Amino acid sequence: MGPLRLADRLDPMWEIAFTLHLPQSREPDLEFAAWRQEVCAALETAGLTRAVRELARLYPCSEPFPDFLGPGYGG
C-alpha cells in the first residue's frame, strides 16, 4: 500500500454524488437533518424536486456505485 495522498482540490463529480446522497439517505442523521429538510423544501419551492429525483437515479445511495461517475484514477 502506498502513502496516503490528499487531493489538491475538490472533485466536482464527488461533490455532486455526496450532495445527492444526503437527501436520499433514510438513516437518521442529526448532523444533516435540518440541512436535508431545508434543501428538500427549497427544491419543492423551486419546482426542482422531480428533476433532482431523476438526477439522483444516476447517483444511487447504495452499492454498486457507477465508476464512471466518480473521479478518474491515474498513476
PDB file of N, CA, C, O and CB in Angstrom:
ATOM      1  N   MET A   1       0.842  -1.169   0.000  1.00  0.00           N
ATOM      2  CA  MET A   1       0.000   0.000   0.000  1.00  0.00           C
ATOM      3  C   MET A   1       0.888   1.233   0.000  1.00  0.00           C
ATOM      4  O   MET A   1       1.859   1.306   0.753  1.00  0.00           O
ATOM      5  CB  MET A   1      -0.958  -0.002   1.210  1.00  0.00           C
ATOM      6  N   GLY A   2       0.558   2.189  -0.834  1.00  0.00           N
ATOM      7  CA  GLY A   2       1.348   3.407  -0.941  1.00  0.00           C
ATOM      8  C   GLY A   2       0.965   4.428   0.111  1.00  0.00           C
ATOM      9  O   GLY A   2       0.061   4.196   0.914  1.00  0.00           O
ATOM     10  N   PRO A   3       1.652   5.555   0.106  1.00  0.00           N
ATOM     11  CA  PRO A   3       1.366   6.604   1.082  1.00  0.00           C
ATOM     12  C   PRO A   3      -0.006   7.237   0.804  1.00  0.00           C
ATOM     13  O   PRO A   3      -0.489   7.217  -0.329  1.00  0.00           O
ATOM     14  CB  PRO A   3       2.475   7.684   1.054  1.00  0.00           C
ATOM     15  N   LEU A   4      -0.605   7.779   1.819  1.00  0.00           N
ATOM     16  CA  LEU A   4      -1.874   8.476   1.697  1.00  0.00           C
ATOM     17  C   LEU A   4      -1.651   9.782   0.954  1.00  0.00           C
ATOM     18  O   LEU A   4      -0.746  10.550   1.279  1.00  0.00           O
ATOM     19  CB  LEU A   4      -2.507   8.730   3.085  1.00  0.00           C
ATOM     20  N   ARG A   5      -2.490  10.024  -0.047  1.00  0.00           N
ATOM     21  CA  ARG A   5      -2.397  11.271  -0.801  1.00  0.00           C
ATOM     22  C   ARG A   5      -3.703  12.030  -0.668  1.00  0.00           C
ATOM     23  O   ARG A   5      -4.779  11.431  -0.709  1.00  0.00           O
ATOM     24  CB  ARG A   5      -2.067  11.001  -2.292  1.00  0.00           C
ATOM     25  N   LEU A   6      -3.619  13.334  -0.511  1.00  0.00           N
ATOM     26  CA  LEU A   6      -4.791  14.191  -0.459  1.00  0.00           C
ATOM     27  C   LEU A   6      -4.881  14.983  -1.748  1.00  0.00           C
ATOM     28  O   LEU A   6      -3.869  15.436  -2.282  1.00  0.00           O
ATOM     29  CB  LEU A   6      -4.740  15.132   0.763  1.00  0.00           C
ATOM     30  N   ALA A   7      -6.086  15.145  -2.240  1.00  0.00           N
ATOM     31  CA  ALA A   7      -6.288  15.915  -3.462  1.00  0.00           C
ATOM     32  C   ALA A   7      -6.000  17.385  -3.200  1.00  0.00           C
ATOM     33  O   ALA A   7      -6.222  17.883  -2.097  1.00  0.00           O
ATOM     34  CB  ALA A   7      -7.721  15.732  -3.995  1.00  0.00           C
ATOM     35  N   ASP A   8      -5.513  18.065  -4.204  1.00  0.00           N
ATOM     36  CA  ASP A   8      -5.236  19.490  -4.051  1.00  0.00           C
ATOM     37  C   ASP A   8      -6.468  20.351  -4.310  1.00  0.00           C
ATOM     38  O   ASP A   8      -6.430  21.564  -4.104  1.00  0.00           O
ATOM     39  CB  ASP A   8      -4.122  19.901  -4.986  1.00  0.00           C
ATOM     40  N   ARG A   9      -7.556  19.734  -4.758  1.00  0.00           N
ATOM     41  CA  ARG A   9      -8.812  20.453  -4.989  1.00  0.00           C
ATOM     42  C   ARG A   9      -9.977  19.470  -4.889  1.00  0.00           C
ATOM     43  O   ARG A   9      -9.788  18.255  -4.936  1.00  0.00           O
ATOM     44  CB  ARG A   9      -8.804  21.164  -6.383  1.00  0.00           C
ATOM     45  N   LEU A  10     -11.171  20.012  -4.752  1.00  0.00           N
ATOM     46  CA  LEU A  10     -12.373  19.182  -4.704  1.00  0.00           C
ATOM     47  C   LEU A  10     -12.663  18.626  -6.090  1.00  0.00           C
ATOM     48  O   LEU A  10     -12.343  19.257  -7.097  1.00  0.00           O
ATOM     49  CB  LEU A  10     -13.584  19.990  -4.177  1.00  0.00           C
ATOM     50  N   ASP A  11     -13.257  17.467  -6.139  1.00  0.00           N
ATOM     51  CA  ASP A  11     -13.666  16.882  -7.407  1.00  0.00           C
ATOM     52  C   ASP A  11     -15.161  17.142  -7.591  1.00  0.00           C
ATOM     53  O   ASP A  11     -15.962  16.711  -6.761  1.00  0.00           O
ATOM     54  CB  ASP A  11     -13.346  15.347  -7.456  1.00  0.00           C
ATOM     55  N   PRO A  12     -15.552  17.839  -8.659  1.00  0.00           N
ATOM     56  CA  PRO A  12     -16.960  18.183  -8.848  1.00  0.00           C
ATOM     57  C   PRO A  12     -17.888  16.969  -8.900  1.00  0.00           C
ATOM     58  O   PRO A  12     -19.010  17.035  -8.397  1.00  0.00           O
ATOM     59  CB  PRO A  12     -17.114  18.975 -10.108  1.00  0.00           C
ATOM     60  N   MET A  13     -17.449  15.880  -9.489  1.00  0.00           N
ATOM     61  CA  MET A  13     -18.311  14.701  -9.578  1.00  0.00           C
ATOM     62  C   MET A  13     -18.586  14.105  -8.203  1.00  0.00           C
ATOM     63  O   MET A  13     -19.712  13.690  -7.928  1.00  0.00           O
ATOM     64  CB  MET A  13     -17.676  13.648 -10.482  1.00  0.00           C
ATOM     65  N   TRP A  14     -17.570  14.056  -7.327  1.00  0.00           N
ATOM     66  CA  TRP A  14     -17.795  13.545  -5.973  1.00  0.00           C
ATOM     67  C   TRP A  14     -18.683  14.497  -5.190  1.00  0.00           C
ATOM     68  O   TRP A  14     -19.518  14.047  -4.406  1.00  0.00           O
ATOM     69  CB  TRP A  14     -16.457  13.338  -5.238  1.00  0.00           C
ATOM     70  N   GLU A  15     -18.524  15.801  -5.382  1.00  0.00           N
ATOM     71  CA  GLU A  15     -19.368  16.772  -4.683  1.00  0.00           C
ATOM     72  C   GLU A  15     -20.827  16.587  -5.079  1.00  0.00           C
ATOM     73  O   GLU A  15     -21.714  16.646  -4.228  1.00  0.00           O
ATOM     74  CB  GLU A  15     -18.909  18.212  -4.988  1.00  0.00           C
ATOM     75  N   ILE A  16     -21.081  16.363  -6.371  1.00  0.00           N
ATOM     76  CA  ILE A  16     -22.446  16.108  -6.833  1.00  0.00           C
ATOM     77  C   ILE A  16     -22.972  14.827  -6.202  1.00  0.00           C
ATOM     78  O   ILE A  16     -24.090  14.795  -5.686  1.00  0.00           O
ATOM     79  CB  ILE A  16     -22.499  16.011  -8.377  1.00  0.00           C
ATOM     80  N   ALA A  17     -22.166  13.775  -6.244  1.00  0.00           N
ATOM     81  CA  ALA A  17     -22.603  12.483  -5.697  1.00  0.00           C
ATOM     82  C   ALA A  17     -22.948  12.596  -4.224  1.00  0.00           C
ATOM     83  O   ALA A  17     -24.016  12.148  -3.808  1.00  0.00           O
ATOM     84  CB  ALA A  17     -21.519  11.422  -5.894  1.00  0.00           C
ATOM     85  N   PHE A  18     -22.074  13.183  -3.429  1.00  0.00           N
ATOM     86  CA  PHE A  18     -22.324  13.268  -1.992  1.00  0.00           C
ATOM     87  C   PHE A  18     -23.503  14.188  -1.680  1.00  0.00           C
ATOM     88  O   PHE A  18     -24.263  13.933  -0.747  1.00  0.00           O
ATOM     89  CB  PHE A  18     -21.074  13.760  -1.269  1.00  0.00           C
ATOM     90  N   THR A  19     -23.653  15.260  -2.463  1.00  0.00           N
ATOM     91  CA  THR A  19     -24.776  16.165  -2.260  1.00  0.00           C
ATOM     92  C   THR A  19     -26.096  15.469  -2.564  1.00  0.00           C
ATOM     93  O   THR A  19     -27.103  15.727  -1.904  1.00  0.00           O
ATOM     94  CB  THR A  19     -24.623  17.411  -3.132  1.00  0.00           C
ATOM     95  N   LEU A  20     -26.095  14.591  -3.555  1.00  0.00           N
ATOM     96  CA  LEU A  20     -27.313  13.847  -3.877  1.00  0.00           C
ATOM     97  C   LEU A  20     -27.543  12.677  -2.923  1.00  0.00           C
ATOM     98  O   LEU A  20     -28.682  12.243  -2.753  1.00  0.00           O
ATOM     99  CB  LEU A  20     -27.248  13.337  -5.305  1.00  0.00           C
ATOM    100  N   HIS A  21     -26.504  12.168  -2.310  1.00  0.00           N
ATOM    101  CA  HIS A  21     -26.660  11.045  -1.377  1.00  0.00           C
ATOM    102  C   HIS A  21     -27.307  11.476  -0.072  1.00  0.00           C
ATOM    103  O   HIS A  21     -28.122  10.736   0.479  1.00  0.00           O
ATOM    104  CB  HIS A  21     -25.311  10.408  -1.090  1.00  0.00           C
ATOM    105  N   LEU A  22     -26.972  12.632   0.428  1.00  0.00           N
ATOM    106  CA  LEU A  22     -27.517  13.062   1.725  1.00  0.00           C
ATOM    107  C   LEU A  22     -29.041  13.117   1.744  1.00  0.00           C
ATOM    108  O   LEU A  22     -29.636  12.589   2.684  1.00  0.00           O
ATOM    109  CB  LEU A  22     -26.966  14.424   2.088  1.00  0.00           C
ATOM    110  N   PRO A  23     -29.709  13.724   0.761  1.00  0.00           N
ATOM    111  CA  PRO A  23     -31.178  13.725   0.802  1.00  0.00           C
ATOM    112  C   PRO A  23     -31.782  12.332   0.575  1.00  0.00           C
ATOM    113  O   PRO A  23     -32.889  12.067   1.042  1.00  0.00           O
ATOM    114  CB  PRO A  23     -31.720  14.689  -0.244  1.00  0.00           C
ATOM    115  N   GLN A  24     -31.088  11.451  -0.123  1.00  0.00           N
ATOM    116  CA  GLN A  24     -31.611  10.115  -0.398  1.00  0.00           C
ATOM    117  C   GLN A  24     -31.538   9.195   0.810  1.00  0.00           C
ATOM    118  O   GLN A  24     -32.329   8.261   0.939  1.00  0.00           O
ATOM    119  CB  GLN A  24     -30.860   9.496  -1.544  1.00  0.00           C
ATOM    120  N   SER A  25     -30.601   9.460   1.680  1.00  0.00           N
ATOM    121  CA  SER A  25     -30.358   8.575   2.808  1.00  0.00           C
ATOM    122  C   SER A  25     -31.573   8.507   3.720  1.00  0.00           C
ATOM    123  O   SER A  25     -32.200   9.521   4.024  1.00  0.00           O
ATOM    124  CB  SER A  25     -29.138   9.036   3.591  1.00  0.00           C
ATOM    125  N   ARG A  26     -31.891   7.299   4.149  1.00  0.00           N
ATOM    126  CA  ARG A  26     -33.000   7.092   5.086  1.00  0.00           C
ATOM    127  C   ARG A  26     -32.492   6.923   6.518  1.00  0.00           C
ATOM    128  O   ARG A  26     -33.276   6.719   7.446  1.00  0.00           O
ATOM    129  CB  ARG A  26     -33.824   5.862   4.674  1.00  0.00           C
ATOM    130  N   GLU A  27     -31.187   7.010   6.683  1.00  0.00           N
ATOM    131  CA  GLU A  27     -30.582   6.874   8.004  1.00  0.00           C
ATOM    132  C   GLU A  27     -30.854   8.135   8.820  1.00  0.00           C
ATOM    133  O   GLU A  27     -30.740   9.245   8.300  1.00  0.00           O
ATOM    134  CB  GLU A  27     -29.055   6.612   7.891  1.00  0.00           C
ATOM    135  N   PRO A  28     -31.210   7.975  10.081  1.00  0.00           N
ATOM    136  CA  PRO A  28     -31.362   9.169  10.922  1.00  0.00           C
ATOM    137  C   PRO A  28     -30.003   9.837  11.099  1.00  0.00           C
ATOM    138  O   PRO A  28     -29.032   9.194  11.498  1.00  0.00           O
ATOM    139  CB  PRO A  28     -31.978   8.804  12.308  1.00  0.00           C
ATOM    140  N   ASP A  29     -29.946  11.099  10.805  1.00  0.00           N
ATOM    141  CA  ASP A  29     -28.677  11.818  10.836  1.00  0.00           C
ATOM    142  C   ASP A  29     -28.913  13.183  11.447  1.00  0.00           C
ATOM    143  O   ASP A  29     -29.362  14.106  10.768  1.00  0.00           O
ATOM    144  CB  ASP A  29     -28.060  11.944   9.413  1.00  0.00           C
ATOM    145  N   LEU A  30     -28.614  13.310  12.717  1.00  0.00           N
ATOM    146  CA  LEU A  30     -28.867  14.570  13.409  1.00  0.00           C
ATOM    147  C   LEU A  30     -28.039  15.711  12.849  1.00  0.00           C
ATOM    148  O   LEU A  30     -28.481  16.860  12.845  1.00  0.00           O
ATOM    149  CB  LEU A  30     -28.588  14.417  14.880  1.00  0.00           C
ATOM    150  N   GLU A  31     -26.842  15.401  12.379  1.00  0.00           N
ATOM    151  CA  GLU A  31     -25.951  16.446  11.884  1.00  0.00           C
ATOM    152  C   GLU A  31     -26.500  17.128  10.633  1.00  0.00           C
ATOM    153  O   GLU A  31     -26.359  18.341  10.476  1.00  0.00           O
ATOM    154  CB  GLU A  31     -24.582  15.863  11.590  1.00  0.00           C
ATOM    155  N   PHE A  32     -27.124  16.356   9.742  1.00  0.00           N
ATOM    156  CA  PHE A  32     -27.602  16.912   8.478  1.00  0.00           C
ATOM    157  C   PHE A  32     -29.123  16.977   8.373  1.00  0.00           C
ATOM    158  O   PHE A  32     -29.641  17.321   7.311  1.00  0.00           O
ATOM    159  CB  PHE A  32     -27.064  16.102   7.342  1.00  0.00           C
ATOM    160  N   ALA A  33     -29.851  16.659   9.434  1.00  0.00           N
ATOM    161  CA  ALA A  33     -31.310  16.624   9.373  1.00  0.00           C
ATOM    162  C   ALA A  33     -31.900  17.975   8.986  1.00  0.00           C
ATOM    163  O   ALA A  33     -32.755  18.039   8.102  1.00  0.00           O
ATOM    164  CB  ALA A  33     -31.874  16.183  10.709  1.00  0.00           C
ATOM    165  N   ALA A  34     -31.465  19.044   9.623  1.00  0.00           N
ATOM    166  CA  ALA A  34     -32.002  20.381   9.314  1.00  0.00           C
ATOM    167  C   ALA A  34     -31.642  20.786   7.887  1.00  0.00           C
ATOM    168  O   ALA A  34     -32.467  21.354   7.172  1.00  0.00           O
ATOM    169  CB  ALA A  34     -31.463  21.433  10.318  1.00  0.00           C
ATOM    170  N   TRP A  35     -30.408  20.494   7.476  1.00  0.00           N
ATOM    171  CA  TRP A  35     -29.976  20.810   6.110  1.00  0.00           C
ATOM    172  C   TRP A  35     -30.831  20.050   5.104  1.00  0.00           C
ATOM    173  O   TRP A  35     -31.282  20.620   4.111  1.00  0.00           O
ATOM    174  CB  TRP A  35     -28.479  20.467   5.912  1.00  0.00           C
ATOM    175  N   ARG A  36     -31.052  18.766   5.360  1.00  0.00           N
ATOM    176  CA  ARG A  36     -31.846  17.923   4.458  1.00  0.00           C
ATOM    177  C   ARG A  36     -33.263  18.488   4.311  1.00  0.00           C
ATOM    178  O   ARG A  36     -33.781  18.562   3.196  1.00  0.00           O
ATOM    179  CB  ARG A  36     -31.899  16.460   4.983  1.00  0.00           C
ATOM    180  N   GLN A  37     -33.895  18.886   5.415  1.00  0.00           N
ATOM    181  CA  GLN A  37     -35.245  19.455   5.355  1.00  0.00           C
ATOM    182  C   GLN A  37     -35.254  20.767   4.581  1.00  0.00           C
ATOM    183  O   GLN A  37     -36.159  21.016   3.784  1.00  0.00           O
ATOM    184  CB  GLN A  37     -35.795  19.678   6.769  1.00  0.00           C
ATOM    185  N   GLU A  38     -34.255  21.598   4.813  1.00  0.00           N
ATOM    186  CA  GLU A  38     -34.169  22.885   4.126  1.00  0.00           C
ATOM    187  C   GLU A  38     -33.987  22.699   2.623  1.00  0.00           C
ATOM    188  O   GLU A  38     -34.630  23.382   1.825  1.00  0.00           O
ATOM    189  CB  GLU A  38     -33.015  23.714   4.694  1.00  0.00           C
ATOM    190  N   VAL A  39     -33.122  21.783   2.244  1.00  0.00           N
ATOM    191  CA  VAL A  39     -32.875  21.536   0.818  1.00  0.00           C
ATOM    192  C   VAL A  39     -34.123  20.977   0.141  1.00  0.00           C
ATOM    193  O   VAL A  39     -34.491  21.417  -0.948  1.00  0.00           O
ATOM    194  CB  VAL A  39     -31.692  20.564   0.635  1.00  0.00           C
ATOM    195  N   CYS A  40     -34.763  20.020   0.777  1.00  0.00           N
ATOM    196  CA  CYS A  40     -35.971  19.428   0.186  1.00  0.00           C
ATOM    197  C   CYS A  40     -37.066  20.479   0.021  1.00  0.00           C
ATOM    198  O   CYS A  40     -37.761  20.492  -0.995  1.00  0.00           O
ATOM    199  CB  CYS A  40     -36.484  18.263   1.056  1.00  0.00           C
ATOM    200  N   ALA A  41     -37.227  21.359   1.011  1.00  0.00           N
ATOM    201  CA  ALA A  41     -38.224  22.428   0.906  1.00  0.00           C
ATOM    202  C   ALA A  41     -37.864  23.403  -0.212  1.00  0.00           C
ATOM    203  O   ALA A  41     -38.738  23.833  -0.964  1.00  0.00           O
ATOM    204  CB  ALA A  41     -38.347  23.180   2.242  1.00  0.00           C
ATOM    205  N   ALA A  42     -36.590  23.752  -0.325  1.00  0.00           N
ATOM    206  CA  ALA A  42     -36.153  24.682  -1.370  1.00  0.00           C
ATOM    207  C   ALA A  42     -36.345  24.080  -2.761  1.00  0.00           C
ATOM    208  O   ALA A  42     -36.739  24.778  -3.695  1.00  0.00           O
ATOM    209  CB  ALA A  42     -34.681  25.066  -1.163  1.00  0.00           C
ATOM    210  N   LEU A  43     -36.067  22.791  -2.895  1.00  0.00           N
ATOM    211  CA  LEU A  43     -36.271  22.126  -4.180  1.00  0.00           C
ATOM    212  C   LEU A  43     -37.752  22.111  -4.554  1.00  0.00           C
ATOM    213  O   LEU A  43     -38.115  22.333  -5.709  1.00  0.00           O
ATOM    214  CB  LEU A  43     -35.720  20.691  -4.135  1.00  0.00           C
ATOM    215  N   GLU A  44     -38.591  21.848  -3.569  1.00  0.00           N
ATOM    216  CA  GLU A  44     -40.043  21.849  -3.798  1.00  0.00           C
ATOM    217  C   GLU A  44     -40.515  23.235  -4.230  1.00  0.00           C
ATOM    218  O   GLU A  44     -41.277  23.357  -5.189  1.00  0.00           O
ATOM    219  CB  GLU A  44     -40.799  21.403  -2.521  1.00  0.00           C
ATOM    220  N   THR A  45     -40.072  24.269  -3.539  1.00  0.00           N
ATOM    221  CA  THR A  45     -40.447  25.645  -3.855  1.00  0.00           C
ATOM    222  C   THR A  45     -40.006  26.029  -5.264  1.00  0.00           C
ATOM    223  O   THR A  45     -40.734  26.709  -5.987  1.00  0.00           O
ATOM    224  CB  THR A  45     -39.840  26.609  -2.834  1.00  0.00           C
ATOM    225  N   ALA A  46     -38.822  25.593  -5.645  1.00  0.00           N
ATOM    226  CA  ALA A  46     -38.277  25.926  -6.968  1.00  0.00           C
ATOM    227  C   ALA A  46     -38.818  25.029  -8.077  1.00  0.00           C
ATOM    228  O   ALA A  46     -38.516  25.242  -9.251  1.00  0.00           O
ATOM    229  CB  ALA A  46     -36.767  25.830  -6.939  1.00  0.00           C
ATOM    230  N   GLY A  47     -39.610  24.035  -7.712  1.00  0.00           N
ATOM    231  CA  GLY A  47     -40.148  23.123  -8.729  1.00  0.00           C
ATOM    232  C   GLY A  47     -39.109  22.166  -9.288  1.00  0.00           C
ATOM    233  O   GLY A  47     -39.234  21.700 -10.421  1.00  0.00           O
ATOM    234  N   LEU A  48     -38.079  21.869  -8.492  1.00  0.00           N
ATOM    235  CA  LEU A  48     -36.975  21.040  -8.973  1.00  0.00           C
ATOM    236  C   LEU A  48     -36.960  19.627  -8.378  1.00  0.00           C
ATOM    237  O   LEU A  48     -36.055  18.846  -8.668  1.00  0.00           O
ATOM    238  CB  LEU A  48     -35.672  21.720  -8.666  1.00  0.00           C
ATOM    239  N   THR A  49     -37.944  19.300  -7.561  1.00  0.00           N
ATOM    240  CA  THR A  49     -37.938  18.002  -6.898  1.00  0.00           C
ATOM    241  C   THR A  49     -37.860  16.856  -7.900  1.00  0.00           C
ATOM    242  O   THR A  49     -37.051  15.943  -7.731  1.00  0.00           O
ATOM    243  CB  THR A  49     -39.178  17.851  -6.035  1.00  0.00           C
ATOM    244  N   ARG A  50     -38.675  16.890  -8.921  1.00  0.00           N
ATOM    245  CA  ARG A  50     -38.691  15.795  -9.909  1.00  0.00           C
ATOM    246  C   ARG A  50     -37.363  15.710 -10.662  1.00  0.00           C
ATOM    247  O   ARG A  50     -36.838  14.616 -10.869  1.00  0.00           O
ATOM    248  CB  ARG A  50     -39.850  15.991 -10.912  1.00  0.00           C
ATOM    249  N   ALA A  51     -36.823  16.843 -11.068  1.00  0.00           N
ATOM    250  CA  ALA A  51     -35.553  16.852 -11.808  1.00  0.00           C
ATOM    251  C   ALA A  51     -34.422  16.293 -10.953  1.00  0.00           C
ATOM    252  O   ALA A  51     -33.610  15.505 -11.438  1.00  0.00           O
ATOM    253  CB  ALA A  51     -35.207  18.279 -12.272  1.00  0.00           C
ATOM    254  N   VAL A  52     -34.360  16.690  -9.697  1.00  0.00           N
ATOM    255  CA  VAL A  52     -33.308  16.195  -8.804  1.00  0.00           C
ATOM    256  C   VAL A  52     -33.511  14.711  -8.528  1.00  0.00           C
ATOM    257  O   VAL A  52     -32.540  13.960  -8.441  1.00  0.00           O
ATOM    258  CB  VAL A  52     -33.293  16.991  -7.476  1.00  0.00           C
ATOM    259  N   ARG A  53     -34.753  14.282  -8.390  1.00  0.00           N
ATOM    260  CA  ARG A  53     -35.034  12.856  -8.181  1.00  0.00           C
ATOM    261  C   ARG A  53     -34.532  12.027  -9.380  1.00  0.00           C
ATOM    262  O   ARG A  53     -33.980  10.941  -9.201  1.00  0.00           O
ATOM    263  CB  ARG A  53     -36.562  12.630  -7.967  1.00  0.00           C
ATOM    264  N   GLU A  54     -34.729  12.544 -10.580  1.00  0.00           N
ATOM    265  CA  GLU A  54     -34.237  11.834 -11.776  1.00  0.00           C
ATOM    266  C   GLU A  54     -32.707  11.819 -11.812  1.00  0.00           C
ATOM    267  O   GLU A  54     -32.105  10.795 -12.137  1.00  0.00           O
ATOM    268  CB  GLU A  54     -34.790  12.496 -13.064  1.00  0.00           C
ATOM    269  N   LEU A  55     -32.078  12.945 -11.483  1.00  0.00           N
ATOM    270  CA  LEU A  55     -30.623  13.006 -11.435  1.00  0.00           C
ATOM    271  C   LEU A  55     -30.079  12.049 -10.372  1.00  0.00           C
ATOM    272  O   LEU A  55     -29.046  11.411 -10.577  1.00  0.00           O
ATOM    273  CB  LEU A  55     -30.155  14.444 -11.151  1.00  0.00           C
ATOM    274  N   ALA A  56     -30.765  11.953  -9.257  1.00  0.00           N
ATOM    275  CA  ALA A  56     -30.334  11.077  -8.164  1.00  0.00           C
ATOM    276  C   ALA A  56     -30.343   9.609  -8.582  1.00  0.00           C
ATOM    277  O   ALA A  56     -29.625   8.800  -7.995  1.00  0.00           O
ATOM    278  CB  ALA A  56     -31.233  11.274  -6.945  1.00  0.00           C
ATOM    279  N   ARG A  57     -31.129   9.259  -9.570  1.00  0.00           N
ATOM    280  CA  ARG A  57     -31.121   7.871 -10.064  1.00  0.00           C
ATOM    281  C   ARG A  57     -29.754   7.493 -10.628  1.00  0.00           C
ATOM    282  O   ARG A  57     -29.371   6.324 -10.595  1.00  0.00           O
ATOM    283  CB  ARG A  57     -32.204   7.678 -11.143  1.00  0.00           C
ATOM    284  N   LEU A  58     -29.019   8.477 -11.147  1.00  0.00           N
ATOM    285  CA  LEU A  58     -27.664   8.227 -11.651  1.00  0.00           C
ATOM    286  C   LEU A  58     -26.659   8.050 -10.521  1.00  0.00           C
ATOM    287  O   LEU A  58     -25.609   7.432 -10.693  1.00  0.00           O
ATOM    288  CB  LEU A  58     -27.222   9.367 -12.556  1.00  0.00           C
ATOM    289  N   TYR A  59     -27.000   8.603  -9.367  1.00  0.00           N
ATOM    290  CA  TYR A  59     -26.112   8.589  -8.210  1.00  0.00           C
ATOM    291  C   TYR A  59     -26.782   7.852  -7.053  1.00  0.00           C
ATOM    292  O   TYR A  59     -27.139   8.465  -6.048  1.00  0.00           O
ATOM    293  CB  TYR A  59     -25.732  10.029  -7.791  1.00  0.00           C
ATOM    294  N   PRO A  60     -26.950   6.554  -7.192  1.00  0.00           N
ATOM    295  CA  PRO A  60     -27.660   5.809  -6.142  1.00  0.00           C
ATOM    296  C   PRO A  60     -26.907   5.849  -4.820  1.00  0.00           C
ATOM    297  O   PRO A  60     -25.676   5.855  -4.778  1.00  0.00           O
ATOM    298  CB  PRO A  60     -27.872   4.357  -6.571  1.00  0.00           C
ATOM    299  N   CYS A  61     -27.672   5.876  -3.759  1.00  0.00           N
ATOM    300  CA  CYS A  61     -27.098   5.916  -2.414  1.00  0.00           C
ATOM    301  C   CYS A  61     -26.929   4.484  -1.911  1.00  0.00           C
ATOM    302  O   CYS A  61     -27.291   4.164  -0.779  1.00  0.00           O
ATOM    303  CB  CYS A  61     -27.998   6.748  -1.438  1.00  0.00           C
ATOM    304  N   SER A  62     -26.386   3.649  -2.750  1.00  0.00           N
ATOM    305  CA  SER A  62     -26.183   2.247  -2.392  1.00  0.00           C
ATOM    306  C   SER A  62     -25.099   1.666  -3.289  1.00  0.00           C
ATOM    307  O   SER A  62     -24.636   2.308  -4.233  1.00  0.00           O
ATOM    308  CB  SER A  62     -27.508   1.432  -2.520  1.00  0.00           C
ATOM    309  N   GLU A  63     -24.716   0.472  -2.982  1.00  0.00           N
ATOM    310  CA  GLU A  63     -23.735  -0.227  -3.811  1.00  0.00           C
ATOM    311  C   GLU A  63     -24.464  -0.999  -4.889  1.00  0.00           C
ATOM    312  O   GLU A  63     -25.578  -1.456  -4.632  1.00  0.00           O
ATOM    313  CB  GLU A  63     -22.849  -1.177  -2.960  1.00  0.00           C
ATOM    314  N   PRO A  64     -23.928  -1.172  -6.045  1.00  0.00           N
ATOM    315  CA  PRO A  64     -22.672  -0.604  -6.515  1.00  0.00           C
ATOM    316  C   PRO A  64     -22.877   0.819  -7.018  1.00  0.00           C
ATOM    317  O   PRO A  64     -23.941   1.167  -7.530  1.00  0.00           O
ATOM    318  CB  PRO A  64     -22.072  -1.476  -7.619  1.00  0.00           C
ATOM    319  N   PHE A  65     -21.851   1.622  -6.864  1.00  0.00           N
ATOM    320  CA  PHE A  65     -21.866   2.994  -7.354  1.00  0.00           C
ATOM    321  C   PHE A  65     -21.197   3.005  -8.720  1.00  0.00           C
ATOM    322  O   PHE A  65     -20.099   2.465  -8.854  1.00  0.00           O
ATOM    323  CB  PHE A  65     -21.148   3.971  -6.360  1.00  0.00           C
ATOM    324  N   PRO A  66     -21.819   3.603  -9.750  1.00  0.00           N
ATOM    325  CA  PRO A  66     -21.227   3.596 -11.096  1.00  0.00           C
ATOM    326  C   PRO A  66     -19.851   4.266 -11.129  1.00  0.00           C
ATOM    327  O   PRO A  66     -19.726   5.443 -10.792  1.00  0.00           O
ATOM    328  CB  PRO A  66     -22.161   4.298 -12.079  1.00  0.00           C
ATOM    329  N   ASP A  67     -18.838   3.532 -11.528  1.00  0.00           N
ATOM    330  CA  ASP A  67     -17.466   4.056 -11.553  1.00  0.00           C
ATOM    331  C   ASP A  67     -17.297   5.275 -12.454  1.00  0.00           C
ATOM    332  O   ASP A  67     -16.508   6.169 -12.148  1.00  0.00           O
ATOM    333  CB  ASP A  67     -16.521   2.976 -12.003  1.00  0.00           C
ATOM    334  N   PHE A  68     -18.031   5.315 -13.560  1.00  0.00           N
ATOM    335  CA  PHE A  68     -17.828   6.424 -14.493  1.00  0.00           C
ATOM    336  C   PHE A  68     -18.310   7.762 -13.929  1.00  0.00           C
ATOM    337  O   PHE A  68     -18.025   8.809 -14.511  1.00  0.00           O
ATOM    338  CB  PHE A  68     -18.543   6.135 -15.797  1.00  0.00           C
ATOM    339  N   LEU A  69     -19.031   7.745 -12.813  1.00  0.00           N
ATOM    340  CA  LEU A  69     -19.498   8.986 -12.202  1.00  0.00           C
ATOM    341  C   LEU A  69     -18.522   9.541 -11.172  1.00  0.00           C
ATOM    342  O   LEU A  69     -18.704  10.655 -10.681  1.00  0.00           O
ATOM    343  CB  LEU A  69     -20.837   8.762 -11.553  1.00  0.00           C
ATOM    344  N   GLY A  70     -17.504   8.784 -10.850  1.00  0.00           N
ATOM    345  CA  GLY A  70     -16.501   9.228  -9.876  1.00  0.00           C
ATOM    346  C   GLY A  70     -15.290   9.795 -10.577  1.00  0.00           C
ATOM    347  O   GLY A  70     -15.216   9.800 -11.805  1.00  0.00           O
ATOM    348  N   PRO A  71     -14.338  10.274  -9.791  1.00  0.00           N
ATOM    349  CA  PRO A  71     -13.123  10.828 -10.401  1.00  0.00           C
ATOM    350  C   PRO A  71     -12.257   9.746 -11.017  1.00  0.00           C
ATOM    351  O   PRO A  71     -12.311   8.584 -10.613  1.00  0.00           O
ATOM    352  CB  PRO A  71     -12.316  11.600  -9.368  1.00  0.00           C
ATOM    353  N   GLY A  72     -11.469  10.134 -11.985  1.00  0.00           N
ATOM    354  CA  GLY A  72     -10.549   9.191 -12.608  1.00  0.00           C
ATOM    355  C   GLY A  72      -9.383   8.866 -11.678  1.00  0.00           C
ATOM    356  O   GLY A  72      -9.004   9.674 -10.830  1.00  0.00           O
ATOM    357  N   TYR A  73      -8.837   7.700 -11.847  1.00  0.00           N
ATOM    358  CA  TYR A  73      -7.696   7.297 -11.030  1.00  0.00           C
ATOM    359  C   TYR A  73      -6.507   7.111 -11.942  1.00  0.00           C
ATOM    360  O   TYR A  73      -6.430   6.145 -12.701  1.00  0.00           O
ATOM    361  CB  TYR A  73      -7.994   5.996 -10.228  1.00  0.00           C
ATOM    362  N   GLY A  74      -5.593   8.035 -11.858  1.00  0.00           N
ATOM    363  CA  GLY A  74      -4.403   7.980 -12.698  1.00  0.00           C
ATOM    364  C   GLY A  74      -3.192   7.545 -11.894  1.00  0.00           C
ATOM    365  O   GLY A  74      -3.187   7.616 -10.665  1.00  0.00           O
ATOM    366  N   GLY A  75      -2.197   7.109 -12.581  1.00  0.00           N
ATOM    367  CA  GLY A  75      -0.990   6.666 -11.893  1.00  0.00           C
ATOM    368  C   GLY A  75       0.066   7.707 -11.829  1.00  0.00           C
ATOM    369  O   GLY A  75       1.138   7.466 -11.275  1.00  0.00           O
TER     370      GLY A  75
END
